[in-house]
Amino acid sequence: MSEALQWSLQDDCLMLTGELGSDTLLPLWDAREEVVSRLQRIDLSGVQRVDTGGVALLIHLVALARDLGHTPVVTGSDENLHTLVKLYNLPPEVIPFDVA
């Protein structure tokens, strides 16, 4: 059973905890317009698992934020997410990982 995805928006940072997957992302999807209004960073350090649905949501959130003139980065990601991004052959700007 999947652990529910919890999220909060702290200033310009979207903090996620739990599992970012197809069966847990609906509440965040429903709030996406509010979330991206000032989004500069997506912190995944509290996320235990990301599946392909989660990757799709991250791509969408980044794109929506860019449409509003923001330049969001993803922090706290694990190797599994990086592997999914590589498997899908996604360009680095689609999910911009913070390398610092």
C-alpha positions as CSV (number, residue, x, y, z in Angstrom):
1,M,0.0,0.0,0.0
2,S,1.3,3.5,-0.9
3,E,2.1,6.0,1.7
4,A,0.0,9.1,1.1
5,L,1.7,12.1,-0.5
6,Q,1.9,15.1,1.8
7,W,2.8,18.5,0.5
8,S,3.2,22.0,1.8
9,L,4.2,25.3,0.1
10,Q,6.7,27.2,2.2
11,D,7.5,30.5,0.6
12,D,8.7,29.5,-2.9
13,C,9.5,25.8,-2.0
14,L,7.1,22.9,-2.5
15,M,8.0,20.3,0.2
16,L,6.9,16.8,-0.5
17,T,6.8,13.7,1.8
18,G,5.5,10.2,1.3
19,E,5.2,8.6,-2.1
20,L,4.9,10.5,-5.3
21,G,3.1,8.1,-7.5
22,S,0.1,7.6,-9.8
23,D,-2.1,6.5,-6.9
24,T,-1.1,9.3,-4.5
25,L,-0.7,12.5,-6.6
26,L,-4.3,13.5,-7.2
27,P,-4.5,16.1,-4.4
28,L,-1.4,17.8,-5.6
29,W,-2.6,17.7,-9.2
30,D,-5.8,19.4,-8.1
31,A,-3.8,22.2,-6.4
32,R,-1.2,22.6,-9.1
33,E,-2.3,26.1,-10.2
34,E,-1.9,27.4,-6.6
35,V,1.4,25.6,-6.1
36,V,3.1,26.9,-9.2
37,S,2.1,30.5,-8.6
38,R,5.5,31.2,-6.8
39,L,7.3,27.9,-7.3
40,Q,11.2,28.1,-7.3
41,R,12.1,24.8,-5.7
42,I,10.6,21.3,-5.3
43,D,12.1,19.5,-2.3
44,L,11.9,15.7,-2.6
45,S,14.0,14.9,0.4
46,G,11.0,13.5,2.3
47,V,9.8,11.3,-0.7
48,Q,10.4,7.6,-0.4
49,R,9.3,6.6,-3.9
50,V,8.6,8.2,-7.3
51,D,7.0,6.3,-10.1
52,T,6.3,7.3,-13.7
53,G,3.2,9.2,-12.7
54,G,5.2,11.2,-10.3
55,V,7.8,12.0,-13.0
56,A,5.0,13.2,-15.2
57,L,3.6,15.4,-12.4
58,L,7.1,16.9,-11.8
59,I,7.5,17.6,-15.5
60,H,4.1,19.3,-15.5
61,L,4.8,21.4,-12.4
62,V,8.1,22.6,-13.8
63,A,6.5,23.5,-17.1
64,L,3.7,25.4,-15.5
65,A,6.1,27.3,-13.3
66,R,8.2,28.2,-16.3
67,D,5.2,29.5,-18.1
68,L,4.8,32.0,-15.2
69,G,8.4,33.1,-15.5
70,H,9.9,31.0,-12.7
71,T,13.0,28.8,-12.9
72,P,12.3,25.9,-10.5
73,V,14.8,23.3,-9.5
74,V,14.3,19.9,-7.9
75,T,16.3,19.2,-4.7
76,G,16.6,16.2,-2.5
77,S,16.0,13.6,-5.2
78,D,17.3,10.1,-5.0
79,E,19.1,7.9,-7.5
80,N,15.8,6.1,-8.5
81,L,14.4,9.3,-9.8
82,H,17.6,10.1,-11.7
83,T,17.4,6.6,-13.2
84,L,13.8,7.1,-14.4
85,V,14.8,10.4,-16.0
86,K,17.7,8.7,-17.8
87,L,15.6,5.7,-18.9
88,Y,13.1,8.2,-20.4
89,N,16.0,10.0,-22.0
90,L,14.6,13.3,-20.7
91,P,16.7,16.5,-21.4
92,P,18.1,18.0,-18.2
93,E,15.9,21.1,-18.4
94,V,12.7,19.0,-18.2
95,I,13.4,18.2,-14.5
96,P,16.2,20.5,-13.5
97,F,18.0,18.9,-10.6
98,D,19.9,21.2,-8.2
99,V,23.5,20.0,-8.4
100,A,24.7,22.1,-5.4
